[in-house]
Amino acid sequence: MAVTIMCPNLRCRKVLMVPTKMRGKRVRCAYCNTVLSVPFAKAHVRENQHEPALASVGEDVLEQDGGKKSKKKKK
């Protein structure tokens, strides 16, 4: 199945069909020669929309803070 993308050049704006194997790579518009990136596939929609998209967000924050946890003060 092909990926449908639009050329980012405001003077062109042609709709392009790009093979799926080109996801994450750079391609050239056949009409105006503008180089553009083909986006990766969208993440699967989760059943519970309130669930965070990244499960490891807390671990990333700990690594940035040097492993220290910060506690919020309750009012």
MOPAC internal coordinates of N, CA, C and O (Angstrom, degrees):
PM7 1SCF
backbone

  N    0.0000 0     0.00 0     0.00 0    0    0    0
  C    1.4394 1     0.00 0     0.00 0    1    0    0
  C    1.5247 1   108.95 1     0.00 0    2    1    0
  O    1.2310 1   120.17 1   -35.98 1    3    2    1
  N    1.2915 1   117.28 1   144.02 1    3    2    1
  C    1.4612 1   122.10 1  -176.88 1    5    3    2
  C    1.5246 1   111.24 1   -93.19 1    6    5    3
  O    1.2310 1   121.58 1   -23.43 1    7    6    5
  N    1.3155 1   114.58 1   156.57 1    7    6    5
  C    1.4601 1   122.54 1   176.76 1    9    7    6
  C    1.5208 1   107.57 1   -97.28 1   10    9    7
  O    1.2310 1   120.30 1   -49.62 1   11   10    9
  N    1.3214 1   117.03 1   130.38 1   11   10    9
  C    1.4593 1   121.65 1   178.36 1   13   11   10
  C    1.5170 1   108.36 1   -99.14 1   14   13   11
  O    1.2310 1   120.35 1   -59.18 1   15   14   13
  N    1.3276 1   116.94 1   120.82 1   15   14   13
  C    1.4637 1   121.77 1   178.14 1   17   15   14
  C    1.5228 1   108.67 1  -133.68 1   18   17   15
  O    1.2310 1   121.24 1   -18.03 1   19   18   17
  N    1.3312 1   115.24 1   161.97 1   19   18   17
  C    1.4611 1   120.53 1   178.92 1   21   19   18
  C    1.5216 1   108.76 1  -111.23 1   22   21   19
  O    1.2310 1   120.60 1   -40.92 1   23   22   21
  N    1.3003 1   116.46 1   139.08 1   23   22   21
  C    1.4531 1   121.73 1   178.20 1   25   23   22
  C    1.5400 1   108.55 1   -62.90 1   26   25   23
  O    1.2310 1   119.85 1   -48.71 1   27   26   25
  N    1.3424 1   117.89 1   131.29 1   27   26   25
  C    1.4668 1   120.48 1  -178.33 1   29   27   26
  C    1.5358 1   113.73 1   -75.58 1   30   29   27
  O    1.2310 1   119.76 1   168.75 1   31   30   29
  N    1.3227 1   118.07 1   -11.25 1   31   30   29
  C    1.4603 1   121.75 1   179.47 1   33   31   30
  C    1.5344 1   108.30 1   -67.76 1   34   33   31
  O    1.2310 1   119.89 1   -59.98 1   35   34   33
  N    1.3210 1   117.81 1   120.02 1   35   34   33
  C    1.4625 1   121.65 1  -175.64 1   37   35   34
  C    1.5278 1   113.43 1   -64.43 1   38   37   35
  O    1.2310 1   119.92 1   158.04 1   39   38   37
  N    1.3029 1   117.76 1   -21.96 1   39   38   37
  C    1.4649 1   120.23 1   178.03 1   41   39   38
  C    1.5288 1   112.05 1   -85.96 1   42   41   39
  O    1.2310 1   120.33 1   163.37 1   43   42   41
  N    1.3219 1   116.98 1   -16.63 1   43   42   41
  C    1.4685 1   121.29 1  -177.12 1   45   43   42
  C    1.5308 1   110.41 1  -102.15 1   46   45   43
  O    1.2310 1   120.13 1   111.26 1   47   46   45
  N    1.3304 1   117.36 1   -68.74 1   47   46   45
  C    1.4680 1   124.89 1   178.63 1   49   47   46
  C    1.5343 1   113.37 1    54.09 1   50   49   47
  O    1.2310 1   119.60 1  -150.30 1   51   50   49
  N    1.3355 1   118.37 1    29.70 1   51   50   49
  C    1.4614 1   122.41 1   177.88 1   53   51   50
  C    1.5294 1   109.19 1   -73.62 1   54   53   51
  O    1.2310 1   120.78 1   -32.55 1   55   54   53
  N    1.3187 1   116.12 1   147.45 1   55   54   53
  C    1.4573 1   121.78 1   175.42 1   57   55   54
  C    1.5220 1   107.32 1   -88.00 1   58   57   55
  O    1.2310 1   120.73 1   -54.55 1   59   58   57
  N    1.3269 1   116.21 1   125.45 1   59   58   57
  C    1.4538 1   122.20 1  -175.53 1   61   59   58
  C    1.5230 1   110.13 1  -113.34 1   62   61   59
  O    1.2310 1   120.62 1   -37.16 1   63   62   61
  N    1.3207 1   116.41 1   142.84 1   63   62   61
  C    1.4570 1   122.84 1   174.48 1   65   63   62
  C    1.5276 1   106.94 1  -107.39 1   66   65   63
  O    1.2310 1   120.47 1   -61.77 1   67   66   65
  N    1.3237 1   116.71 1   118.23 1   67   66   65
  C    1.4578 1   122.69 1  -175.64 1   69   67   66
  C    1.5289 1   108.21 1  -119.48 1   70   69   67
  O    1.2310 1   119.25 1   -41.08 1   71   70   69
  N    1.3371 1   119.03 1   138.92 1   71   70   69
  C    1.4681 1   120.58 1   177.97 1   73   71   70
  C    1.5300 1   111.68 1   -59.68 1   74   73   71
  O    1.2310 1   120.51 1   -32.56 1   75   74   73
  N    1.3164 1   116.63 1   147.44 1   75   74   73
  C    1.4639 1   122.42 1  -178.35 1   77   75   74
  C    1.5242 1   111.99 1   -58.79 1   78   77   75
  O    1.2310 1   119.75 1   146.98 1   79   78   77
  N    1.3083 1   118.08 1   -33.02 1   79   78   77
  C    1.4690 1   121.02 1  -178.46 1   81   79   78
  C    1.5265 1   112.35 1   -65.99 1   82   81   79
  O    1.2310 1   119.66 1   169.53 1   83   82   81
  N    1.3316 1   118.25 1   -10.47 1   83   82   81
  C    1.4645 1   121.84 1   179.64 1   85   83   82
  C    1.5270 1   113.11 1   -89.91 1   86   85   83
  O    1.2310 1   119.54 1  -177.09 1   87   86   85
  N    1.3335 1   118.49 1     2.91 1   87   86   85
  C    1.4745 1   120.98 1   179.16 1   89   87   86
  C    1.5299 1   110.20 1   -58.90 1   90   89   87
  O    1.2310 1   120.93 1   -45.79 1   91   90   89
  N    1.3290 1   115.82 1   134.21 1   91   90   89
  C    1.4605 1   121.43 1   179.77 1   93   91   90
  C    1.5203 1   113.92 1    83.66 1   94   93   91
  O    1.2310 1   120.16 1   179.95 1   95   94   93
  N    1.3131 1   117.31 1    -0.05 1   95   94   93
  C    1.4660 1   120.57 1  -179.54 1   97   95   94
  C    1.5276 1   109.98 1  -110.73 1   98   97   95
  O    1.2310 1   121.12 1    -9.47 1   99   98   97
  N    1.3195 1   115.45 1   170.53 1   99   98   97
  C    1.4595 1   121.33 1   179.31 1  101   99   98
  C    1.5188 1   108.95 1  -100.35 1  102  101   99
  O    1.2310 1   120.81 1   -43.02 1  103  102  101
  N    1.3299 1   116.05 1   136.98 1  103  102  101
  C    1.4682 1   121.76 1   178.98 1  105  103  102
  C    1.5237 1   108.63 1  -130.07 1  106  105  103
  O    1.2310 1   120.89 1   -13.81 1  107  106  105
  N    1.3092 1   115.91 1   166.19 1  107  106  105
  C    1.4613 1   121.81 1  -179.84 1  109  107  106
  C    1.5232 1   108.28 1  -112.57 1  110  109  107
  O    1.2310 1   120.48 1   -45.81 1  111  110  109
  N    1.3351 1   116.68 1   134.19 1  111  110  109
  C    1.4554 1   122.12 1   177.02 1  113  111  110
  C    1.5306 1   108.23 1   -64.60 1  114  113  111
  O    1.2310 1   120.55 1   -47.75 1  115  114  113
  N    1.3308 1   116.55 1   132.25 1  115  114  113
  C    1.4620 1   121.25 1  -178.00 1  117  115  114
  C    1.5295 1   112.29 1   -72.27 1  118  117  115
  O    1.2310 1   119.91 1   163.77 1  119  118  117
  N    1.3228 1   117.77 1   -16.23 1  119  118  117
  C    1.4612 1   121.57 1  -176.14 1  121  119  118
  C    1.5303 1   113.40 1   -95.90 1  122  121  119
  O    1.2310 1   120.72 1   136.10 1  123  122  121
  N    1.3531 1   116.22 1   -43.90 1  123  122  121
  C    1.4723 1   118.85 1  -174.84 1  125  123  122
  C    1.5325 1   113.67 1  -119.57 1  126  125  123
  O    1.2310 1   120.01 1   179.05 1  127  126  125
  N    1.3412 1   117.58 1    -0.95 1  127  126  125
  C    1.4648 1   124.05 1   179.29 1  129  127  126
  C    1.5273 1   114.60 1    66.49 1  130  129  127
  O    1.2310 1   119.67 1  -161.18 1  131  130  129
  N    1.3156 1   118.24 1    18.82 1  131  130  129
  C    1.4602 1   121.67 1   175.34 1  133  131  130
  C    1.5235 1   108.71 1   -74.27 1  134  133  131
  O    1.2310 1   120.37 1   -44.81 1  135  134  133
  N    1.3415 1   116.90 1   135.19 1  135  134  133
  C    1.4600 1   121.42 1   178.06 1  137  135  134
  C    1.5278 1   108.02 1   -87.92 1  138  137  135
  O    1.2310 1   120.67 1   -48.81 1  139  138  137
  N    1.3377 1   116.32 1   131.19 1  139  138  137
  C    1.4562 1   120.61 1  -179.79 1  141  139  138
  C    1.5157 1   109.90 1  -139.43 1  142  141  139
  O    1.2310 1   120.32 1   -20.96 1  143  142  141
  N    1.3229 1   116.99 1   159.04 1  143  142  141
  C    1.4585 1   122.56 1   179.31 1  145  143  142
  C    1.5163 1   109.31 1   -96.77 1  146  145  143
  O    1.2310 1   120.76 1   -43.74 1  147  146  145
  N    1.3263 1   116.15 1   136.26 1  147  146  145
  C    1.4571 1   121.48 1   175.63 1  149  147  146
  C    1.5228 1   106.51 1   -86.19 1  150  149  147
  O    1.2310 1   119.33 1   -56.23 1  151  150  149
  N    1.3282 1   118.89 1   123.77 1  151  150  149
  C    1.4712 1   120.77 1  -176.36 1  153  151  150
  C    1.5247 1   112.10 1   -68.72 1  154  153  151
  O    1.2310 1   121.07 1   -26.04 1  155  154  153
  N    1.3311 1   115.56 1   153.96 1  155  154  153
  C    1.4540 1   121.39 1   173.64 1  157  155  154
  C    1.5166 1   108.80 1   -69.55 1  158  157  155
  O    1.2310 1   120.13 1   -12.58 1  159  158  157
  N    1.3159 1   117.37 1   167.42 1  159  158  157
  C    1.4592 1   122.13 1   178.68 1  161  159  158
  C    1.5240 1   109.37 1   -65.10 1  162  161  159
  O    1.2310 1   120.76 1   -33.07 1  163  162  161
  N    1.3115 1   116.16 1   146.93 1  163  162  161
  C    1.4588 1   120.51 1   177.61 1  165  163  162
  C    1.5198 1   109.30 1   -70.16 1  166  165  163
  O    1.2310 1   120.91 1   -30.02 1  167  166  165
  N    1.3306 1   115.87 1   149.98 1  167  166  165
  C    1.4595 1   120.52 1   178.16 1  169  167  166
  C    1.5207 1   109.41 1   -67.35 1  170  169  167
  O    1.2310 1   121.13 1   -29.47 1  171  170  169
  N    1.3112 1   115.44 1   150.53 1  171  170  169
  C    1.4611 1   119.57 1   178.91 1  173  171  170
  C    1.5177 1   109.70 1   -64.14 1  174  173  171
  O    1.2310 1   120.67 1   -37.24 1  175  174  173
  N    1.3133 1   116.33 1   142.76 1  175  174  173
  C    1.4628 1   121.43 1   179.31 1  177  175  174
  C    1.5208 1   107.66 1   -74.03 1  178  177  175
  O    1.2310 1   120.96 1   -50.94 1  179  178  177
  N    1.3119 1   115.78 1   129.06 1  179  178  177
  C    1.4596 1   120.80 1  -179.37 1  181  179  178
  C    1.5188 1   110.22 1   -80.77 1  182  181  179
  O    1.2310 1   121.17 1   -27.63 1  183  182  181
  N    1.3305 1   115.37 1   152.37 1  183  182  181
  C    1.4591 1   119.90 1   178.90 1  185  183  182
  C    1.5213 1   110.27 1   -65.50 1  186  185  183
  O    1.2310 1   120.27 1   137.40 1  187  186  185
  N    1.3187 1   117.10 1   -42.60 1  187  186  185
  C    1.4561 1   121.72 1  -179.74 1  189  187  186
  C    1.5277 1   107.59 1   -98.34 1  190  189  187
  O    1.2310 1   119.99 1   -72.55 1  191  190  189
  N    1.3047 1   117.63 1   107.45 1  191  190  189
  C    1.4607 1   121.91 1  -176.08 1  193  191  190
  C    1.5268 1   112.91 1   -68.64 1  194  193  191
  O    1.2310 1   119.81 1   162.39 1  195  194  193
  N    1.3456 1   117.98 1   -17.61 1  195  194  193
  C    1.4562 1   120.54 1  -178.97 1  197  195  194
  C    1.5243 1   111.74 1   -84.70 1  198  197  195
  O    1.2310 1   120.43 1   171.94 1  199  198  197
  N    1.3197 1   116.78 1    -8.06 1  199  198  197
  C    1.4562 1   121.37 1   178.63 1  201  199  198
  C    1.5278 1   109.51 1   -74.76 1  202  201  199
  O    1.2310 1   119.10 1   -44.75 1  203  202  201
  N    1.3326 1   119.32 1   135.25 1  203  202  201
  C    1.4643 1   120.02 1  -179.64 1  205  203  202
  C    1.5242 1   111.33 1   -63.98 1  206  205  203
  O    1.2310 1   120.81 1   -31.89 1  207  206  205
  N    1.3061 1   116.05 1   148.11 1  207  206  205
  C    1.4603 1   121.32 1  -178.00 1  209  207  206
  C    1.5238 1   111.59 1   -67.85 1  210  209  207
  O    1.2310 1   120.00 1   145.52 1  211  210  209
  N    1.3392 1   117.60 1   -34.48 1  211  210  209
  C    1.4610 1   121.26 1   179.81 1  213  211  210
  C    1.5175 1   109.15 1  -111.41 1  214  213  211
  O    1.2310 1   120.57 1   -59.08 1  215  214  213
  N    1.3011 1   116.52 1   120.92 1  215  214  213
  C    1.4588 1   120.82 1  -178.38 1  217  215  214
  C    1.5261 1   111.51 1   -75.85 1  218  217  215
  O    1.2310 1   119.43 1   157.49 1  219  218  217
  N    1.3160 1   118.70 1   -22.51 1  219  218  217
  C    1.4540 1   121.73 1  -175.31 1  221  219  218
  C    1.5295 1   112.92 1   -99.11 1  222  221  219
  O    1.2310 1   119.70 1  -155.82 1  223  222  221
  N    1.3175 1   118.19 1    24.18 1  223  222  221
  C    1.4609 1   120.77 1  -179.02 1  225  223  222
  C    1.5155 1   110.65 1   -61.53 1  226  225  223
  O    1.2310 1   119.83 1   137.46 1  227  226  225
  N    1.3298 1   117.94 1   -42.54 1  227  226  225
  C    1.4616 1   121.80 1  -179.49 1  229  227  226
  C    1.5111 1   112.15 1   -62.67 1  230  229  227
  O    1.2310 1   119.88 1   142.05 1  231  230  229
  N    1.3365 1   117.84 1   -37.95 1  231  230  229
  C    1.4537 1   121.48 1   179.29 1  233  231  230
  C    1.5262 1   110.98 1   -66.84 1  234  233  231
  O    1.2310 1   120.42 1   141.12 1  235  234  233
  N    1.3245 1   116.80 1   -38.88 1  235  234  233
  C    1.4640 1   120.36 1   178.54 1  237  235  234
  C    1.5206 1   110.96 1   -63.87 1  238  237  235
  O    1.2310 1   120.34 1   140.43 1  239  238  237
  N    1.3275 1   116.95 1   -39.57 1  239  238  237
  C    1.4578 1   120.79 1   179.78 1  241  239  238
  C    1.5170 1   109.88 1   -65.89 1  242  241  239
  O    1.2310 1   120.26 1   139.71 1  243  242  241
  N    1.3308 1   117.10 1   -40.29 1  243  242  241
  C    1.4621 1   120.20 1   178.79 1  245  243  242
  C    1.5200 1   111.33 1   -62.94 1  246  245  243
  O    1.2310 1   119.89 1   140.86 1  247  246  245
  N    1.3255 1   117.81 1   -39.14 1  247  246  245
  C    1.4527 1   120.77 1   179.50 1  249  247  246
  C    1.5248 1   111.43 1   -66.64 1  250  249  247
  O    1.2310 1   120.27 1   143.17 1  251  250  249
  N    1.3213 1   117.09 1   -36.83 1  251  250  249
  C    1.4619 1   120.39 1  -179.44 1  253  251  250
  C    1.5172 1   111.34 1   -71.09 1  254  253  251
  O    1.2310 1   119.95 1   147.76 1  255  254  253
  N    1.3423 1   117.71 1   -32.24 1  255  254  253
  C    1.4599 1   121.45 1  -178.16 1  257  255  254
  C    1.5191 1   112.05 1   -89.95 1  258  257  255
  O    1.2310 1   119.65 1  -169.55 1  259  258  257
  N    1.3083 1   118.27 1    10.45 1  259  258  257
  C    1.4531 1   120.66 1   179.81 1  261  259  258
  C    1.5095 1   112.64 1    76.58 1  262  261  259
  O    1.2310 1   119.40 1  -156.71 1  263  262  261
  N    1.3330 1   118.74 1    23.29 1  263  262  261
  C    1.4549 1   122.23 1   177.54 1  265  263  262
  C    1.5120 1   113.45 1    85.97 1  266  265  263
  O    1.2310 1   119.07 1  -174.95 1  267  266  265
  N    1.3030 1   119.37 1     5.05 1  267  266  265
  C    1.4615 1   122.64 1  -179.22 1  269  267  266
  C    1.5319 1   108.97 1   -92.97 1  270  269  267
  O    1.2310 1   121.38 1   -44.32 1  271  270  269
  N    1.3005 1   114.97 1   135.68 1  271  270  269
  C    1.4583 1   119.91 1   175.51 1  273  271  270
  C    1.5232 1   108.54 1   -92.90 1  274  273  271
  O    1.2310 1   120.80 1   -41.06 1  275  274  273
  N    1.3062 1   116.07 1   138.94 1  275  274  273
  C    1.4626 1   119.44 1   177.00 1  277  275  274
  C    1.5203 1   108.12 1  -108.56 1  278  277  275
  O    1.2310 1   121.10 1   -48.25 1  279  278  277
  N    1.3178 1   115.49 1   131.75 1  279  278  277
  C    1.4634 1   119.68 1   179.83 1  281  279  278
  C    1.5167 1   109.12 1  -100.75 1  282  281  279
  O    1.2310 1   121.83 1   -40.72 1  283  282  281
  N    1.3187 1   114.09 1   139.28 1  283  282  281
  C    1.4631 1   119.61 1   178.23 1  285  283  282
  C    1.5172 1   108.48 1   -87.47 1  286  285  283
  O    1.2310 1   120.71 1   -36.43 1  287  286  285
  N    1.3210 1   116.24 1   143.57 1  287  286  285
  C    1.4592 1   121.26 1   177.94 1  289  287  286
  C    1.5012 1   109.27 1   -82.61 1  290  289  287
  O    1.2310 1   120.92 1   -45.11 1  291  290  289
  N    1.3298 1   115.85 1   134.89 1  291  290  289
  C    1.4579 1   120.32 1   178.12 1  293  291  290
  C    1.5125 1   108.84 1   -89.64 1  294  293  291
  O    1.2310 1   121.58 1   -35.32 1  295  294  293
  N    1.3220 1   114.58 1   144.68 1  295  294  293
  C    1.4718 1   119.69 1  -179.44 1  297  295  294
  C    1.4968 1   110.15 1   -91.18 1  298  297  295
  O    1.2310 1   120.10 1   180.00 1  299  298  297

